């Protein structure tokens, strides 16, 4: 069975085609700069790269070009040949506790959640509606980044602001990266041979955006991102946790205006704000050259991460594994080593040689002798998770 996964943004569409009989990706690509003069479309399939440089007026034209590239590659000739299409949705609000087949009511609820994700949900909706118009009777499924976190108890997701106002305006912790946290926690349980319903883990999705999730008995009970992806860890350009009074103080000092707050916290802070780059690879290159601000940024990132791991250990009570994933989590041996070394008193001990070994890109265990909590590196695969969810729902 062939499942196409679409991740539609306001000016781009990422896509991946899966052959689900083998859980295998057979093609992937990107349509970018939609609505701009210089559009770009690329498809990788059959060991080849197929490209077009052309103006892409809207999402409809974008999918037309995607179809042209598919036909050129020979892996797909028409969207109507598909068995299903899965769509990644950043925010489902409080309306969705699971993935869902697309219906007019589902589309309406995603539209209602636009206020919670104004940068993402409109693009997702454009991708859904366009794909539906081109795919005939092929079923469509929406998979939400927020759904995995919907199992959090109210005392964990509620903020200590006036209760009635929070309910009225849907202000609560929703979390993000849920599809990734769900995937790597399931893979971790499988890797260790533990039934998922009995599996306890702290999952670390570390990239330019970063979040932590506490998984108890296979369900999310706490996560670091909140109403938006701003809360929690220090990230590439996001501040993460901050005293809200910092903002009012800077405004009183004339350093910040109300319409600058969002950009200040989301795009000018984090690693970038500390040392001038949002890429951890650049941070570590600068450390090697003696850059003290880069060293500070690295240490601050690790310290915040370590605090969350400790807090979530307290929340779960018994931890089978901590799981590193995402660009930094999977590839940054120095960050893994520092964090794990400083948590040795928890029973987390990793072998330095295993940690440095780059020959194994799959699921792997880094444990040193005497470790009582497993440390795993599991490459995330959100697209496969979406394809799997899509197949499960269309079979029902």
Secondary structure, DSSP 8 states (H G I E B T S, - for coil): -EEEEEEE-SSEEEEEEEETTTTEEEEEEEEE-TTSSS-EEEEEETTEEEEEE----SHHHHHHHHHHHHHHHTS-S-GGG-SEEEEEES--TTT-SS-EE--HHHHHHHHHGGGG-TTTHHHHHHHHHHHHHHSTT--EEEEETTGGGGGS-HHHH--SS-HHHHHHHT-S---S-HHHHHHHHHHHHHHHT--GGG--EEEEEESSSEEEEEEETTEEEEES--SSTTSSS--SS---S--THHHHHHHHTTS--GGGHHHHHHHSSHHHHHHS---HHHHHHHHHTT-HHHHHHHHHHHHHHHHHHHHHHHHHSS-SEEEEEHHHHHH-HHHHHHHHHTTGGGT--B-HHHHH--S--SSEE-B-TT-SSEEEE----HHHHHHHHHHHHHH-
